[in-house]
Amino acid sequence: MFLEQIGPAINDALPSILRGSVKIEKTTLGKASPRFCNISLQEREDKAIVLEMSIVLTSDLDVQMRAMHIPIGLKKLEFSG
C-alpha cells in the first residue's frame, strides 16, 4: 500500500517542478503490536454503548526514500492516544 498509494500521493502534493523527485526505496512496517489499556465500557442514558480505551504503539518500521537525490529515513514511530 505504501509504495502504491502513499508514494504517488507525496509526489502529487509537491509543486510541479519537484514532482517525481521522491523515490521510495524501502518500506518495512516492523513487527510491533499496539498495546491497548485503560479499557472501559459504559451504557449511556440513551442506551448507546461507549467503549473508551488508550492505545500505545512503538513501531520499529523502516522507511527509506530519496527526495531530490537526498536520502531520508524513518526508523521509529511512536503513537499514543
C-alpha positions as CSV (number, residue, x, y, z in Angstrom):
1,M,0.0,0.0,0.0
2,F,2.8,2.4,0.9
3,L,4.6,2.1,-2.4
4,E,1.4,2.1,-4.5
5,Q,-0.6,4.8,-2.8
6,I,1.4,7.0,-0.4
7,G,4.5,7.4,-2.6
8,P,2.5,8.7,-5.5
9,A,0.4,10.9,-3.2
10,I,3.6,12.5,-1.8
11,N,4.8,13.2,-5.4
12,D,1.3,14.6,-6.4
13,A,1.3,17.0,-3.4
14,L,4.7,18.5,-4.4
15,P,5.0,21.7,-6.6
16,S,5.1,20.8,-10.2
17,I,8.8,21.5,-10.5
18,L,9.5,18.8,-7.8
19,R,7.0,16.2,-8.9
20,G,8.6,12.8,-9.4
21,S,11.6,13.6,-7.3
22,V,10.5,11.4,-4.4
23,K,11.5,7.8,-4.7
24,I,10.6,5.3,-2.0
25,E,13.4,2.7,-1.8
26,K,12.4,0.5,1.2
27,T,9.4,0.1,3.5
28,T,9.0,-2.3,6.3
29,L,6.3,-1.8,8.9
30,G,8.1,-3.8,11.5
31,K,6.8,-6.4,14.0
32,A,5.5,-4.2,16.8
33,S,1.9,-4.7,18.0
34,P,-0.3,-2.0,19.5
35,R,-1.0,-2.1,23.3
36,F,-4.5,-1.4,24.5
37,C,-5.1,-0.2,28.1
38,N,-7.5,1.8,30.3
39,I,-10.4,0.0,28.6
40,S,-13.9,1.0,29.9
41,L,-17.4,0.1,28.6
42,Q,-20.4,2.2,29.6
43,E,-24.0,2.5,28.7
44,R,-25.4,6.0,28.2
45,E,-28.9,7.1,29.2
46,D,-29.9,6.9,25.5
47,K,-28.9,3.1,25.6
48,A,-25.8,3.7,23.4
49,I,-22.7,1.7,24.4
50,V,-19.5,3.7,24.7
51,L,-16.1,2.0,24.5
52,E,-13.1,4.1,25.7
53,M,-9.5,2.9,25.6
54,S,-6.0,4.1,25.3
55,I,-3.6,2.8,22.6
56,V,0.2,2.8,22.6
57,L,2.3,1.8,19.6
58,T,6.1,2.0,19.3
59,S,6.8,0.8,15.8
60,D,10.1,-0.5,14.5
61,L,9.3,0.5,11.0
62,D,12.0,1.2,8.4
63,V,11.2,3.6,5.6
64,Q,14.0,4.8,3.2
65,M,13.4,7.3,0.4
66,R,15.2,9.9,-1.6
67,A,13.9,13.4,-2.3
68,M,15.8,15.3,-5.0
69,H,18.6,12.7,-4.5
70,I,18.8,13.4,-0.7
71,P,18.4,10.3,1.4
72,I,15.6,10.5,4.0
73,G,14.7,7.8,6.5
74,L,12.3,6.9,9.3
75,K,13.2,4.2,11.8
76,K,10.8,4.6,14.7
77,L,7.3,5.8,15.1
78,E,5.6,6.3,18.5
79,F,1.8,6.8,18.8
80,S,-0.4,7.1,21.9
81,G,-3.9,8.3,22.3
